[in-house]
């Protein structure tokens, strides 16, 4: 059963910034990133506990083929996505490494 997944505005902004950056590096790369990100979201919907819980209750899911991860939290039957973060970016205090 798929859970409800809500992408917070900050995570949407992260995703679009990453796609824009990648698209300017190589044509179609931004689109491929967004496709992989959607696959990651679907996996999280289907298996919300599929990634280890970290500090603060947040989970980090890798985006296949790209050095990005999705930071999310499960609250009941709802999944909240807070960040789409490059893996070399300094971790935030709130969401952890």
Secondary structure as UniProt FT lines:
FT   STRAND          4..7
FT   HELIX           9..25
FT   TURN            27..28
FT   HELIX           29..46
FT   TURN            48..49
FT   HELIX           55..57
FT   STRAND          59..63
FT   TURN            64..67
FT   STRAND          68..75
FT   TURN            76..77
FT   STRAND          78..86
FT   TURN            87..88
FT   TURN            93..95
//
